[in-house]
Amino acid sequence: MMGWHWDGGWTLFGMLHMLVWWIFAILVIAFLAKLVFSNRNSESQEDRALSILRERYARGEIDKEEFDARKRDLAK
């Protein structure tokens, strides 16, 4: 009966601790997912733009000077 009052305090502390832990874990996972997927998406867009530029040059739609100028613009 002496330890009966301790349970309420530790249970509340334990619940708050677990809540903070889960919020932290979810934020870390969300941050890592954003970091991984945003880099992959931006790289694929740049690769796609350069691929389209090369296709247009190969078909003769643009000349060498325009190809080089647009390639420099994409590299920025």
N, CA, C, O and CB atoms as a CASP TS submission, in Angstrom:
PFRMAT TS
TARGET T0000
AUTHOR 0000-0000-0000
METHOD Language model
MODEL 1
PARENT N/A
ATOM      1  N   MET     1       0.802  -1.179   0.000  1.00  0.00           N
ATOM      2  CA  MET     1       0.000   0.000   0.000  1.00  0.00           C
ATOM      3  C   MET     1       0.863   1.268   0.000  1.00  0.00           C
ATOM      4  O   MET     1       0.384   2.329  -0.401  1.00  0.00           O
ATOM      5  CB  MET     1      -0.922  -0.016   1.186  1.00  0.00           C
ATOM      6  N   MET     2       2.087   1.184   0.427  1.00  0.00           N
ATOM      7  CA  MET     2       2.934   2.357   0.430  1.00  0.00           C
ATOM      8  C   MET     2       3.299   2.804  -0.989  1.00  0.00           C
ATOM      9  O   MET     2       3.403   4.004  -1.244  1.00  0.00           O
ATOM     10  CB  MET     2       4.188   2.081   1.227  1.00  0.00           C
ATOM     11  N   GLY     3       3.493   1.875  -1.900  1.00  0.00           N
ATOM     12  CA  GLY     3       3.890   2.220  -3.248  1.00  0.00           C
ATOM     13  C   GLY     3       2.718   2.569  -4.155  1.00  0.00           C
ATOM     14  O   GLY     3       2.929   2.820  -5.342  1.00  0.00           O
ATOM     15  N   TRP     4       1.515   2.593  -3.650  1.00  0.00           N
ATOM     16  CA  TRP     4       0.333   2.799  -4.476  1.00  0.00           C
ATOM     17  C   TRP     4       0.333   4.184  -5.128  1.00  0.00           C
ATOM     18  O   TRP     4      -0.087   4.300  -6.279  1.00  0.00           O
ATOM     19  CB  TRP     4      -0.925   2.617  -3.638  1.00  0.00           C
ATOM     20  N   HIS     5       0.766   5.197  -4.470  1.00  0.00           N
ATOM     21  CA  HIS     5       0.744   6.552  -5.003  1.00  0.00           C
ATOM     22  C   HIS     5       1.807   6.780  -6.083  1.00  0.00           C
ATOM     23  O   HIS     5       1.662   7.690  -6.899  1.00  0.00           O
ATOM     24  CB  HIS     5       0.938   7.544  -3.880  1.00  0.00           C
ATOM     25  N   TRP     6       2.842   5.993  -6.103  1.00  0.00           N
ATOM     26  CA  TRP     6       3.889   6.161  -7.104  1.00  0.00           C
ATOM     27  C   TRP     6       3.421   5.778  -8.507  1.00  0.00           C
ATOM     28  O   TRP     6       3.902   6.351  -9.485  1.00  0.00           O
ATOM     29  CB  TRP     6       5.097   5.334  -6.727  1.00  0.00           C
ATOM     30  N   ASP     7       2.514   4.844  -8.629  1.00  0.00           N
ATOM     31  CA  ASP     7       2.090   4.354  -9.938  1.00  0.00           C
ATOM     32  C   ASP     7       1.484   5.465 -10.788  1.00  0.00           C
ATOM     33  O   ASP     7       1.771   5.541 -11.982  1.00  0.00           O
ATOM     34  CB  ASP     7       1.086   3.224  -9.776  1.00  0.00           C
ATOM     35  N   GLY     8       0.667   6.315 -10.214  1.00  0.00           N
ATOM     36  CA  GLY     8       0.034   7.376 -10.986  1.00  0.00           C
ATOM     37  C   GLY     8       1.031   8.350 -11.572  1.00  0.00           C
ATOM     38  O   GLY     8       0.896   8.742 -12.731  1.00  0.00           O
ATOM     39  N   GLY     9       2.008   8.742 -10.819  1.00  0.00           N
ATOM     40  CA  GLY     9       3.010   9.684 -11.301  1.00  0.00           C
ATOM     41  C   GLY     9       3.893   9.086 -12.381  1.00  0.00           C
ATOM     42  O   GLY     9       4.149   9.736 -13.395  1.00  0.00           O
ATOM     43  N   TRP    10       4.355   7.880 -12.190  1.00  0.00           N
ATOM     44  CA  TRP    10       5.223   7.241 -13.183  1.00  0.00           C
ATOM     45  C   TRP    10       4.453   6.874 -14.442  1.00  0.00           C
ATOM     46  O   TRP    10       5.020   6.903 -15.534  1.00  0.00           O
ATOM     47  CB  TRP    10       5.875   5.994 -12.595  1.00  0.00           C
ATOM     48  N   THR    11       3.192   6.534 -14.319  1.00  0.00           N
ATOM     49  CA  THR    11       2.408   6.192 -15.501  1.00  0.00           C
ATOM     50  C   THR    11       2.231   7.422 -16.381  1.00  0.00           C
ATOM     51  O   THR    11       2.382   7.332 -17.599  1.00  0.00           O
ATOM     52  CB  THR    11       1.035   5.613 -15.099  1.00  0.00           C
ATOM     53  N   LEU    12       1.920   8.550 -15.795  1.00  0.00           N
ATOM     54  CA  LEU    12       1.780   9.787 -16.552  1.00  0.00           C
ATOM     55  C   LEU    12       3.110  10.179 -17.195  1.00  0.00           C
ATOM     56  O   LEU    12       3.151  10.560 -18.365  1.00  0.00           O
ATOM     57  CB  LEU    12       1.273  10.916 -15.645  1.00  0.00           C
ATOM     58  N   PHE    13       4.190  10.084 -16.431  1.00  0.00           N
ATOM     59  CA  PHE    13       5.504  10.385 -16.969  1.00  0.00           C
ATOM     60  C   PHE    13       5.862   9.433 -18.104  1.00  0.00           C
ATOM     61  O   PHE    13       6.428   9.864 -19.109  1.00  0.00           O
ATOM     62  CB  PHE    13       6.555  10.313 -15.870  1.00  0.00           C
ATOM     63  N   GLY    14       5.552   8.174 -17.966  1.00  0.00           N
ATOM     64  CA  GLY    14       5.829   7.185 -18.998  1.00  0.00           C
ATOM     65  C   GLY    14       5.046   7.453 -20.267  1.00  0.00           C
ATOM     66  O   GLY    14       5.586   7.325 -21.366  1.00  0.00           O
ATOM     67  N   MET    15       3.782   7.823 -20.133  1.00  0.00           N
ATOM     68  CA  MET    15       2.965   8.123 -21.307  1.00  0.00           C
ATOM     69  C   MET    15       3.495   9.354 -22.036  1.00  0.00           C
ATOM     70  O   MET    15       3.567   9.357 -23.265  1.00  0.00           O
ATOM     71  CB  MET    15       1.500   8.338 -20.901  1.00  0.00           C
ATOM     72  N   LEU    16       3.864  10.390 -21.303  1.00  0.00           N
ATOM     73  CA  LEU    16       4.415  11.593 -21.921  1.00  0.00           C
ATOM     74  C   LEU    16       5.746  11.299 -22.608  1.00  0.00           C
ATOM     75  O   LEU    16       6.020  11.795 -23.700  1.00  0.00           O
ATOM     76  CB  LEU    16       4.596  12.693 -20.873  1.00  0.00           C
ATOM     77  N   HIS    17       6.555  10.493 -21.957  1.00  0.00           N
ATOM     78  CA  HIS    17       7.842  10.116 -22.534  1.00  0.00           C
ATOM     79  C   HIS    17       7.642   9.357 -23.849  1.00  0.00           C
ATOM     80  O   HIS    17       8.332   9.636 -24.830  1.00  0.00           O
ATOM     81  CB  HIS    17       8.647   9.260 -21.538  1.00  0.00           C
ATOM     82  N   MET    18       6.724   8.419 -23.880  1.00  0.00           N
ATOM     83  CA  MET    18       6.462   7.662 -25.104  1.00  0.00           C
ATOM     84  C   MET    18       5.883   8.560 -26.196  1.00  0.00           C
ATOM     85  O   MET    18       6.220   8.400 -27.369  1.00  0.00           O
ATOM     86  CB  MET    18       5.505   6.501 -24.816  1.00  0.00           C
ATOM     87  N   LEU    19       5.022   9.493 -25.826  1.00  0.00           N
ATOM     88  CA  LEU    19       4.450  10.413 -26.801  1.00  0.00           C
ATOM     89  C   LEU    19       5.544  11.277 -27.442  1.00  0.00           C
ATOM     90  O   LEU    19       5.564  11.449 -28.661  1.00  0.00           O
ATOM     91  CB  LEU    19       3.387  11.303 -26.134  1.00  0.00           C
ATOM     92  N   VAL    20       6.437  11.810 -26.634  1.00  0.00           N
ATOM     93  CA  VAL    20       7.537  12.620 -27.149  1.00  0.00           C
ATOM     94  C   VAL    20       8.449  11.766 -28.025  1.00  0.00           C
ATOM     95  O   VAL    20       8.902  12.225 -29.074  1.00  0.00           O
ATOM     96  CB  VAL    20       8.339  13.253 -25.989  1.00  0.00           C
ATOM     97  N   TRP    21       8.721  10.538 -27.613  1.00  0.00           N
ATOM     98  CA  TRP    21       9.573   9.640 -28.383  1.00  0.00           C
ATOM     99  C   TRP    21       8.970   9.361 -29.764  1.00  0.00           C
ATOM    100  O   TRP    21       9.681   9.425 -30.767  1.00  0.00           O
ATOM    101  CB  TRP    21       9.786   8.325 -27.620  1.00  0.00           C
ATOM    102  N   TRP    22       7.681   9.056 -29.828  1.00  0.00           N
ATOM    103  CA  TRP    22       7.044   8.747 -31.114  1.00  0.00           C
ATOM    104  C   TRP    22       6.981   9.978 -32.021  1.00  0.00           C
ATOM    105  O   TRP    22       7.168   9.859 -33.231  1.00  0.00           O
ATOM    106  CB  TRP    22       5.631   8.195 -30.885  1.00  0.00           C
ATOM    107  N   ILE    23       6.726  11.132 -31.464  1.00  0.00           N
ATOM    108  CA  ILE    23       6.728  12.361 -32.273  1.00  0.00           C
ATOM    109  C   ILE    23       8.119  12.598 -32.850  1.00  0.00           C
ATOM    110  O   ILE    23       8.250  12.931 -34.028  1.00  0.00           O
ATOM    111  CB  ILE    23       6.280  13.584 -31.425  1.00  0.00           C
ATOM    112  N   PHE    24       9.146  12.433 -32.043  1.00  0.00           N
ATOM    113  CA  PHE    24      10.523  12.589 -32.505  1.00  0.00           C
ATOM    114  C   PHE    24      10.857  11.580 -33.605  1.00  0.00           C
ATOM    115  O   PHE    24      11.449  11.943 -34.622  1.00  0.00           O
ATOM    116  CB  PHE    24      11.495  12.430 -31.334  1.00  0.00           C
ATOM    117  N   ALA    25      10.481  10.322 -33.404  1.00  0.00           N
ATOM    118  CA  ALA    25      10.772   9.277 -34.390  1.00  0.00           C
ATOM    119  C   ALA    25      10.069   9.567 -35.719  1.00  0.00           C
ATOM    120  O   ALA    25      10.668   9.386 -36.779  1.00  0.00           O
ATOM    121  CB  ALA    25      10.341   7.897 -33.852  1.00  0.00           C
ATOM    122  N   ILE    26       8.825  10.008 -35.682  1.00  0.00           N
ATOM    123  CA  ILE    26       8.077  10.316 -36.900  1.00  0.00           C
ATOM    124  C   ILE    26       8.699  11.505 -37.625  1.00  0.00           C
ATOM    125  O   ILE    26       8.804  11.495 -38.852  1.00  0.00           O
ATOM    126  CB  ILE    26       6.600  10.606 -36.571  1.00  0.00           C
ATOM    127  N   LEU    27       9.108  12.517 -36.889  1.00  0.00           N
ATOM    128  CA  LEU    27       9.746  13.685 -37.514  1.00  0.00           C
ATOM    129  C   LEU    27      11.074  13.326 -38.175  1.00  0.00           C
ATOM    130  O   LEU    27      11.381  13.819 -39.260  1.00  0.00           O
ATOM    131  CB  LEU    27       9.971  14.781 -36.476  1.00  0.00           C
ATOM    132  N   VAL    28      11.855  12.479 -37.532  1.00  0.00           N
ATOM    133  CA  VAL    28      13.130  12.056 -38.117  1.00  0.00           C
ATOM    134  C   VAL    28      12.884  11.262 -39.395  1.00  0.00           C
ATOM    135  O   VAL    28      13.570  11.479 -40.394  1.00  0.00           O
ATOM    136  CB  VAL    28      13.943  11.210 -37.107  1.00  0.00           C
ATOM    137  N   ILE    29      11.927  10.353 -39.381  1.00  0.00           N
ATOM    138  CA  ILE    29      11.615   9.560 -40.575  1.00  0.00           C
ATOM    139  C   ILE    29      11.108  10.459 -41.697  1.00  0.00           C
ATOM    140  O   ILE    29      11.498  10.285 -42.851  1.00  0.00           O
ATOM    141  CB  ILE    29      10.567   8.475 -40.250  1.00  0.00           C
ATOM    142  N   ALA    30      10.255  11.407 -41.377  1.00  0.00           N
ATOM    143  CA  ALA    30       9.730  12.325 -42.392  1.00  0.00           C
ATOM    144  C   ALA    30      10.854  13.178 -42.991  1.00  0.00           C
ATOM    145  O   ALA    30      10.891  13.394 -44.202  1.00  0.00           O
ATOM    146  CB  ALA    30       8.640  13.233 -41.782  1.00  0.00           C
ATOM    147  N   PHE    31      11.759  13.656 -42.153  1.00  0.00           N
ATOM    148  CA  PHE    31      12.888  14.452 -42.639  1.00  0.00           C
ATOM    149  C   PHE    31      13.781  13.642 -43.575  1.00  0.00           C
ATOM    150  O   PHE    31      14.183  14.131 -44.631  1.00  0.00           O
ATOM    151  CB  PHE    31      13.711  14.979 -41.463  1.00  0.00           C
ATOM    152  N   LEU    32      14.091  12.405 -43.188  1.00  0.00           N
ATOM    153  CA  LEU    32      14.936  11.565 -44.028  1.00  0.00           C
ATOM    154  C   LEU    32      14.252  11.212 -45.344  1.00  0.00           C
ATOM    155  O   LEU    32      14.900  11.183 -46.390  1.00  0.00           O
ATOM    156  CB  LEU    32      15.315  10.295 -43.286  1.00  0.00           C
ATOM    157  N   ALA    33      12.951  10.945 -45.302  1.00  0.00           N
ATOM    158  CA  ALA    33      12.212  10.631 -46.526  1.00  0.00           C
ATOM    159  C   ALA    33      12.200  11.830 -47.471  1.00  0.00           C
ATOM    160  O   ALA    33      12.378  11.672 -48.679  1.00  0.00           O
ATOM    161  CB  ALA    33      10.772  10.203 -46.193  1.00  0.00           C
ATOM    162  N   LYS    34      11.992  13.016 -46.928  1.00  0.00           N
ATOM    163  CA  LYS    34      12.000  14.220 -47.760  1.00  0.00           C
ATOM    164  C   LYS    34      13.370  14.447 -48.372  1.00  0.00           C
ATOM    165  O   LYS    34      13.476  14.814 -49.542  1.00  0.00           O
ATOM    166  CB  LYS    34      11.583  15.443 -46.940  1.00  0.00           C
ATOM    167  N   LEU    35      14.404  14.234 -47.601  1.00  0.00           N
ATOM    168  CA  LEU    35      15.770  14.410 -48.078  1.00  0.00           C
ATOM    169  C   LEU    35      16.079  13.440 -49.218  1.00  0.00           C
ATOM    170  O   LEU    35      16.650  13.837 -50.235  1.00  0.00           O
ATOM    171  CB  LEU    35      16.765  14.213 -46.929  1.00  0.00           C
ATOM    172  N   VAL    36      15.712  12.197 -49.055  1.00  0.00           N
ATOM    173  CA  VAL    36      16.008  11.186 -50.071  1.00  0.00           C
ATOM    174  C   VAL    36      15.196  11.421 -51.337  1.00  0.00           C
ATOM    175  O   VAL    36      15.755  11.414 -52.434  1.00  0.00           O
ATOM    176  CB  VAL    36      15.730   9.786 -49.525  1.00  0.00           C
ATOM    177  N   PHE    37      13.892  11.629 -51.207  1.00  0.00           N
ATOM    178  CA  PHE    37      13.038  11.733 -52.375  1.00  0.00           C
ATOM    179  C   PHE    37      13.170  13.074 -53.093  1.00  0.00           C
ATOM    180  O   PHE    37      12.986  13.123 -54.310  1.00  0.00           O
ATOM    181  CB  PHE    37      11.612  11.515 -51.975  1.00  0.00           C
ATOM    182  N   SER    38      13.478  14.151 -52.396  1.00  0.00           N
ATOM    183  CA  SER    38      13.635  15.435 -53.080  1.00  0.00           C
ATOM    184  C   SER    38      14.894  15.449 -53.926  1.00  0.00           C
ATOM    185  O   SER    38      14.880  16.019 -55.016  1.00  0.00           O
ATOM    186  CB  SER    38      13.671  16.581 -52.072  1.00  0.00           C
ATOM    187  N   ASN    39      15.976  14.848 -53.471  1.00  0.00           N
ATOM    188  CA  ASN    39      17.205  14.780 -54.262  1.00  0.00           C
ATOM    189  C   ASN    39      17.013  13.916 -55.495  1.00  0.00           C
ATOM    190  O   ASN    39      17.476  14.263 -56.581  1.00  0.00           O
ATOM    191  CB  ASN    39      18.355  14.238 -53.419  1.00  0.00           C
ATOM    192  N   ARG    40      16.337  12.801 -55.329  1.00  0.00           N
ATOM    193  CA  ARG    40      16.116  11.899 -56.450  1.00  0.00           C
ATOM    194  C   ARG    40      15.245  12.567 -57.506  1.00  0.00           C
ATOM    195  O   ARG    40      15.489  12.405 -58.701  1.00  0.00           O
ATOM    196  CB  ARG    40      15.471  10.592 -55.972  1.00  0.00           C
ATOM    197  N   ASN    41      14.245  13.306 -57.084  1.00  0.00           N
ATOM    198  CA  ASN    41      13.332  13.955 -58.015  1.00  0.00           C
ATOM    199  C   ASN    41      14.037  15.063 -58.790  1.00  0.00           C
ATOM    200  O   ASN    41      13.851  15.169 -60.002  1.00  0.00           O
ATOM    201  CB  ASN    41      12.124  14.518 -57.269  1.00  0.00           C
ATOM    202  N   SER    42      14.830  15.881 -58.134  1.00  0.00           N
ATOM    203  CA  SER    42      15.508  16.979 -58.825  1.00  0.00           C
ATOM    204  C   SER    42      16.551  16.458 -59.804  1.00  0.00           C
ATOM    205  O   SER    42      16.728  17.037 -60.875  1.00  0.00           O
ATOM    206  CB  SER    42      16.164  17.917 -57.816  1.00  0.00           C
ATOM    207  N   GLU    43      17.234  15.392 -59.463  1.00  0.00           N
ATOM    208  CA  GLU    43      18.215  14.821 -60.380  1.00  0.00           C
ATOM    209  C   GLU    43      17.533  14.254 -61.613  1.00  0.00           C
ATOM    210  O   GLU    43      18.035  14.421 -62.724  1.00  0.00           O
ATOM    211  CB  GLU    43      19.033  13.734 -59.684  1.00  0.00           C
ATOM    212  N   SER    44      16.420  13.600 -61.442  1.00  0.00           N
ATOM    213  CA  SER    44      15.745  13.006 -62.590  1.00  0.00           C
ATOM    214  C   SER    44      15.193  14.090 -63.518  1.00  0.00           C
ATOM    215  O   SER    44      15.166  13.892 -64.732  1.00  0.00           O
ATOM    216  CB  SER    44      14.612  12.078 -62.123  1.00  0.00           C
ATOM    217  N   GLN    45      14.756  15.225 -62.981  1.00  0.00           N
ATOM    218  CA  GLN    45      14.272  16.323 -63.813  1.00  0.00           C
ATOM    219  C   GLN    45      15.411  16.906 -64.646  1.00  0.00           C
ATOM    220  O   GLN    45      15.227  17.202 -65.827  1.00  0.00           O
ATOM    221  CB  GLN    45      13.631  17.419 -62.941  1.00  0.00           C
ATOM    222  N   GLU    46      16.591  17.073 -64.037  1.00  0.00           N
ATOM    223  CA  GLU    46      17.734  17.596 -64.768  1.00  0.00           C
ATOM    224  C   GLU    46      18.175  16.621 -65.855  1.00  0.00           C
ATOM    225  O   GLU    46      18.492  17.039 -66.969  1.00  0.00           O
ATOM    226  CB  GLU    46      18.893  17.885 -63.812  1.00  0.00           C
ATOM    227  N   ASP    47      18.198  15.329 -65.545  1.00  0.00           N
ATOM    228  CA  ASP    47      18.566  14.328 -66.533  1.00  0.00           C
ATOM    229  C   ASP    47      17.570  14.310 -67.682  1.00  0.00           C
ATOM    230  O   ASP    47      17.954  14.164 -68.843  1.00  0.00           O
ATOM    231  CB  ASP    47      18.654  12.950 -65.888  1.00  0.00           C
ATOM    232  N   ARG    48      16.304  14.455 -67.360  1.00  0.00           N
ATOM    233  CA  ARG    48      15.263  14.440 -68.391  1.00  0.00           C
ATOM    234  C   ARG    48      15.403  15.658 -69.301  1.00  0.00           C
ATOM    235  O   ARG    48      15.273  15.535 -70.519  1.00  0.00           O
ATOM    236  CB  ARG    48      13.856  14.410 -67.746  1.00  0.00           C
ATOM    237  N   ALA    49      15.663  16.812 -68.737  1.00  0.00           N
ATOM    238  CA  ALA    49      15.819  18.031 -69.538  1.00  0.00           C
ATOM    239  C   ALA    49      17.030  17.919 -70.462  1.00  0.00           C
ATOM    240  O   ALA    49      16.961  18.310 -71.627  1.00  0.00           O
ATOM    241  CB  ALA    49      15.961  19.265 -68.625  1.00  0.00           C
ATOM    242  N   LEU    50      18.120  17.394 -69.952  1.00  0.00           N
ATOM    243  CA  LEU    50      19.319  17.230 -70.777  1.00  0.00           C
ATOM    244  C   LEU    50      19.076  16.196 -71.874  1.00  0.00           C
ATOM    245  O   LEU    50      19.564  16.353 -72.993  1.00  0.00           O
ATOM    246  CB  LEU    50      20.523  16.814 -69.908  1.00  0.00           C
ATOM    247  N   SER    51      18.344  15.164 -71.567  1.00  0.00           N
ATOM    248  CA  SER    51      18.019  14.147 -72.564  1.00  0.00           C
ATOM    249  C   SER    51      17.170  14.736 -73.695  1.00  0.00           C
ATOM    250  O   SER    51      17.414  14.450 -74.868  1.00  0.00           O
ATOM    251  CB  SER    51      17.280  12.973 -71.904  1.00  0.00           C
ATOM    252  N   ILE    52      16.188  15.546 -73.350  1.00  0.00           N
ATOM    253  CA  ILE    52      15.350  16.196 -74.358  1.00  0.00           C
ATOM    254  C   ILE    52      16.200  17.131 -75.218  1.00  0.00           C
ATOM    255  O   ILE    52      16.036  17.183 -76.437  1.00  0.00           O
ATOM    256  CB  ILE    52      14.192  16.979 -73.688  1.00  0.00           C
ATOM    257  N   LEU    53      17.105  17.867 -74.577  1.00  0.00           N
ATOM    258  CA  LEU    53      17.987  18.781 -75.304  1.00  0.00           C
ATOM    259  C   LEU    53      18.861  18.011 -76.297  1.00  0.00           C
ATOM    260  O   LEU    53      19.033  18.436 -77.439  1.00  0.00           O
ATOM    261  CB  LEU    53      18.871  19.578 -74.318  1.00  0.00           C
ATOM    262  N   ARG    54      19.404  16.894 -75.862  1.00  0.00           N
ATOM    263  CA  ARG    54      20.233  16.071 -76.760  1.00  0.00           C
ATOM    264  C   ARG    54      19.414  15.532 -77.932  1.00  0.00           C
ATOM    265  O   ARG    54      19.900  15.488 -79.063  1.00  0.00           O
ATOM    266  CB  ARG    54      20.865  14.900 -75.984  1.00  0.00           C
ATOM    267  N   GLU    55      18.180  15.126 -77.664  1.00  0.00           N
ATOM    268  CA  GLU    55      17.314  14.630 -78.740  1.00  0.00           C
ATOM    269  C   GLU    55      17.033  15.726 -79.771  1.00  0.00           C
ATOM    270  O   GLU    55      17.073  15.478 -80.975  1.00  0.00           O
ATOM    271  CB  GLU    55      15.988  14.099 -78.160  1.00  0.00           C
ATOM    272  N   ARG    56      16.751  16.925 -79.296  1.00  0.00           N
ATOM    273  CA  ARG    56      16.485  18.030 -80.212  1.00  0.00           C
ATOM    274  C   ARG    56      17.721  18.353 -81.056  1.00  0.00           C
ATOM    275  O   ARG    56      17.603  18.658 -82.243  1.00  0.00           O
ATOM    276  CB  ARG    56      16.036  19.275 -79.431  1.00  0.00           C
ATOM    277  N   TYR    57      18.885  18.286 -80.453  1.00  0.00           N
ATOM    278  CA  TYR    57      20.126  18.528 -81.192  1.00  0.00           C
ATOM    279  C   TYR    57      20.353  17.415 -82.227  1.00  0.00           C
ATOM    280  O   TYR    57      20.751  17.684 -83.361  1.00  0.00           O
ATOM    281  CB  TYR    57      21.334  18.617 -80.216  1.00  0.00           C
ATOM    282  N   ALA    58      20.099  16.181 -81.829  1.00  0.00           N
ATOM    283  CA  ALA    58      20.289  15.057 -82.740  1.00  0.00           C
ATOM    284  C   ALA    58      19.323  15.114 -83.923  1.00  0.00           C
ATOM    285  O   ALA    58      19.678  14.703 -85.028  1.00  0.00           O
ATOM    286  CB  ALA    58      20.115  13.744 -81.992  1.00  0.00           C
ATOM    287  N   ARG    59      18.112  15.616 -83.708  1.00  0.00           N
ATOM    288  CA  ARG    59      17.137  15.730 -84.801  1.00  0.00           C
ATOM    289  C   ARG    59      17.402  16.936 -85.690  1.00  0.00           C
ATOM    290  O   ARG    59      16.811  17.063 -86.762  1.00  0.00           O
ATOM    291  CB  ARG    59      15.732  15.818 -84.239  1.00  0.00           C
ATOM    292  N   GLY    60      18.289  17.820 -85.247  1.00  0.00           N
ATOM    293  CA  GLY    60      18.611  19.003 -86.037  1.00  0.00           C
ATOM    294  C   GLY    60      17.692  20.182 -85.779  1.00  0.00           C
ATOM    295  O   GLY    60      17.697  21.145 -86.545  1.00  0.00           O
ATOM    296  N   GLU    61      16.907  20.126 -84.718  1.00  0.00           N
ATOM    297  CA  GLU    61      15.996  21.228 -84.393  1.00  0.00           C
ATOM    298  C   GLU    61      16.758  22.448 -83.880  1.00  0.00           C
ATOM    299  O   GLU    61      16.323  23.583 -84.072  1.00  0.00           O
ATOM    300  CB  GLU    61      14.969  20.779 -83.348  1.00  0.00           C
ATOM    301  N   ILE    62      17.900  22.209 -83.226  1.00  0.00           N
ATOM    302  CA  ILE    62      18.716  23.315 -82.721  1.00  0.00           C
ATOM    303  C   ILE    62      20.149  23.103 -83.197  1.00  0.00           C
ATOM    304  O   ILE    62      20.559  21.977 -83.480  1.00  0.00           O
ATOM    305  CB  ILE    62      18.649  23.409 -81.153  1.00  0.00           C
ATOM    306  N   ASP    63      20.902  24.189 -83.282  1.00  0.00           N
ATOM    307  CA  ASP    63      22.290  24.080 -83.723  1.00  0.00           C
ATOM    308  C   ASP    63      23.225  23.942 -82.515  1.00  0.00           C
ATOM    309  O   ASP    63      22.785  23.936 -81.366  1.00  0.00           O
ATOM    310  CB  ASP    63      22.684  25.311 -84.575  1.00  0.00           C
ATOM    311  N   LYS    64      24.518  23.831 -82.806  1.00  0.00           N
ATOM    312  CA  LYS    64      25.523  23.606 -81.762  1.00  0.00           C
ATOM    313  C   LYS    64      25.579  24.745 -80.750  1.00  0.00           C
ATOM    314  O   LYS    64      25.678  24.503 -79.547  1.00  0.00           O
ATOM    315  CB  LYS    64      26.890  23.420 -82.391  1.00  0.00           C
ATOM    316  N   GLU    65      25.515  25.984 -81.230  1.00  0.00           N
ATOM    317  CA  GLU    65      25.593  27.132 -80.318  1.00  0.00           C
ATOM    318  C   GLU    65      24.410  27.149 -79.357  1.00  0.00           C
ATOM    319  O   GLU    65      24.585  27.383 -78.162  1.00  0.00           O
ATOM    320  CB  GLU    65      25.642  28.447 -81.113  1.00  0.00           C
ATOM    321  N   GLU    66      23.209  26.902 -79.871  1.00  0.00           N
ATOM    322  CA  GLU    66      22.025  26.895 -79.011  1.00  0.00           C
ATOM    323  C   GLU    66      22.076  25.717 -78.031  1.00  0.00           C
ATOM    324  O   GLU    66      21.683  25.847 -76.872  1.00  0.00           O
ATOM    325  CB  GLU    66      20.739  26.826 -79.865  1.00  0.00           C
ATOM    326  N   PHE    67      22.561  24.576 -78.509  1.00  0.00           N
ATOM    327  CA  PHE    67      22.709  23.410 -77.626  1.00  0.00           C
ATOM    328  C   PHE    67      23.635  23.720 -76.469  1.00  0.00           C
ATOM    329  O   PHE    67      23.316  23.446 -75.312  1.00  0.00           O
ATOM    330  CB  PHE    67      23.238  22.204 -78.407  1.00  0.00           C
ATOM    331  N   ASP    68      24.805  24.305 -76.792  1.00  0.00           N
ATOM    332  CA  ASP    68      25.779  24.633 -75.743  1.00  0.00           C
ATOM    333  C   ASP    68      25.227  25.666 -74.763  1.00  0.00           C
ATOM    334  O   ASP    68      25.429  25.550 -73.554  1.00  0.00           O
ATOM    335  CB  ASP    68      27.075  25.155 -76.370  1.00  0.00           C
ATOM    336  N   ALA    69      24.525  26.681 -75.287  1.00  0.00           N
ATOM    337  CA  ALA    69      23.970  27.727 -74.427  1.00  0.00           C
ATOM    338  C   ALA    69      22.915  27.142 -73.478  1.00  0.00           C
ATOM    339  O   ALA    69      22.908  27.446 -72.286  1.00  0.00           O
ATOM    340  CB  ALA    69      23.353  28.858 -75.283  1.00  0.00           C
ATOM    341  N   ARG    70      22.046  26.318 -74.008  1.00  0.00           N
ATOM    342  CA  ARG    70      20.991  25.730 -73.155  1.00  0.00           C
ATOM    343  C   ARG    70      21.572  24.713 -72.164  1.00  0.00           C
ATOM    344  O   ARG    70      21.074  24.581 -71.046  1.00  0.00           O
ATOM    345  CB  ARG    70      19.912  25.047 -74.031  1.00  0.00           C
ATOM    346  N   LYS    71      22.602  24.011 -72.564  1.00  0.00           N
ATOM    347  CA  LYS    71      23.248  23.065 -71.662  1.00  0.00           C
ATOM    348  C   LYS    71      23.888  23.798 -70.486  1.00  0.00           C
ATOM    349  O   LYS    71      23.810  23.343 -69.345  1.00  0.00           O
ATOM    350  CB  LYS    71      24.303  22.237 -72.415  1.00  0.00           C
ATOM    351  N   ARG    72      24.527  24.947 -70.776  1.00  0.00           N
ATOM    352  CA  ARG    72      25.089  25.779 -69.702  1.00  0.00           C
ATOM    353  C   ARG    72      23.990  26.274 -68.778  1.00  0.00           C
ATOM    354  O   ARG    72      24.173  26.302 -67.561  1.00  0.00           O
ATOM    355  CB  ARG    72      25.865  26.974 -70.285  1.00  0.00           C
ATOM    356  N   ASP    73      22.846  26.667 -69.337  1.00  0.00           N
ATOM    357  CA  ASP    73      21.718  27.138 -68.515  1.00  0.00           C
ATOM    358  C   ASP    73      21.210  26.036 -67.601  1.00  0.00           C
ATOM    359  O   ASP    73      20.852  26.292 -66.452  1.00  0.00           O
ATOM    360  CB  ASP    73      20.574  27.644 -69.405  1.00  0.00           C
ATOM    361  N   LEU    74      21.178  24.824 -68.104  1.00  0.00           N
ATOM    362  CA  LEU    74      20.703  23.705 -67.278  1.00  0.00           C
ATOM    363  C   LEU    74      21.683  23.358 -66.172  1.00  0.00           C
ATOM    364  O   LEU    74      21.280  22.863 -65.119  1.00  0.00           O
ATOM    365  CB  LEU    74      20.459  22.480 -68.141  1.00  0.00           C
ATOM    366  N   ALA    75      22.960  23.611 -66.398  1.00  0.00           N
ATOM    367  CA  ALA    75      23.982  23.289 -65.399  1.00  0.00           C
ATOM    368  C   ALA    75      23.942  24.250 -64.211  1.00  0.00           C
ATOM    369  O   ALA    75      24.479  23.930 -63.151  1.00  0.00           O
ATOM    370  CB  ALA    75      25.365  23.318 -66.039  1.00  0.00           C
ATOM    371  N   LYS    76      23.326  25.405 -64.364  1.00  0.00           N
ATOM    372  CA  LYS    76      23.274  26.402 -63.277  1.00  0.00           C
ATOM    373  C   LYS    76      22.390  25.979 -62.169  1.00  0.00           C
ATOM    374  O   LYS    76      22.242  26.704 -61.186  1.00  0.00           O
ATOM    375  CB  LYS    76      22.811  27.723 -63.784  1.00  0.00           C
TER
END
